[in-house]
Every structure is written in C-alpha cells, then in structure tokens.
Amino acid sequence: MADRAFMYCPLCRDNGSPRVELMRDMNQFTCLMGHNIVGERLQMLKPEMIRTEVIWKPGTGDVKTEIWCNQEVLMKAKEVLGNRFHPTVSSIIRSCMAGDPIIIDGVQAEELKKLGIRNGAEMVAIAKQNKELVGQNEDLTTQVIRWETRVGAALANQE
C-alpha cells in the first residue's frame, strides 16, 4: 500500500500542475496522473516538499480570556504571527510571570539582525563573549600600564 511522500510530483510541475502529490511504495513514487519515478531519479528532478502546517490547539489547562489591545496592533500581530499568535501571547504572559522579561522591540531586533544575531541563544553567547573580552581588555590594559611604568622608570634612571 502506498503512503504519502510529502512531495509534489516534479513531472506534473514541469507540465503545469505544480500541486499533484506523490505517493510512495518503498523506493517507487507515483502520482495521480500516472507518473512513476524511482527514488534516485526523483532526487535528480528536485521535487518540492509539502510543508506541514502546525495547527495550535489549547492545552488542557488553558482558558480563553479577553484582553484590551489596540485593534491595529492586534490585527498586525495576527497577520504576522499566523498560527503562532496564541502560543506567542501565552509565552509572553508566562515570561512576565516568571520574573523580569527581556523584551526586544522591532527596532532592536533589526539592529541585531544587521549584526548577524538571529536568536536568543546567539545573543546570550555574544553577551558572554563580550564579558570575557572586557575582562581580557582590562587585564591587557593593566599589563600595558605596568610595562609603561617600568620602561618610564628605566629611561629615567638612564638619564
């Protein structure tokens, strides 16, 4: 029995029907239009993967609540976040309850992206690296001052 391959048929795509799904039976792939493709050939044809859509469902302890929010902000948030809207809002509420959350606004996020920082883990790594470099800089500055003092004293003794 054939199973879903979660790929679209590349032969149908080339013939103008980009959304015909492939089915697979071991290493043999078939579509509803009658195309049969062996796995090795399929990879050469570079099929498009069918993206899975994650549908959020509330947890067993979740309750629906009403909050006040600017309508334009709410609509933009739902547009941008899509299916991630509810879990994102829930996560923000949880982080506020856990202590002092660090919230980064759009301008700050854009600046971080320009610096090549893509996520929170990279922010933490760079903050740690910066702290380490500041410590190294202080140590090196102290060493330079010591050497300057020694060299200054040696030059004063030669005169």
QUIQUI-V983281 format. One record per pair of residues at least 12 apart in sequence whose ideal C-beta (glycine too) atoms are under 6 Angstrom apart, sorted by the first residue. I is the first residue (numbers start at 1). GAP is how many residues later the second one is. If there is no record, write none. Layout:
# QUIQUI-V983281
i=I gap=GAP
i=I gap=GAP
This chain:
# QUIQUI-V983281
i=2 gap=21
i=2 gap=23
i=3 gap=21
i=5 gap=17
i=5 gap=19
i=5 gap=24
i=6 gap=44
i=7 gap=15
i=7 gap=40
i=7 gap=42
i=8 gap=40
i=9 gap=13
i=9 gap=22
i=9 gap=26
i=10 gap=35
i=10 gap=37
i=11 gap=24
i=12 gap=19
i=12 gap=21
i=20 gap=13
i=27 gap=12
i=29 gap=13
i=56 gap=27
i=56 gap=30
i=56 gap=31
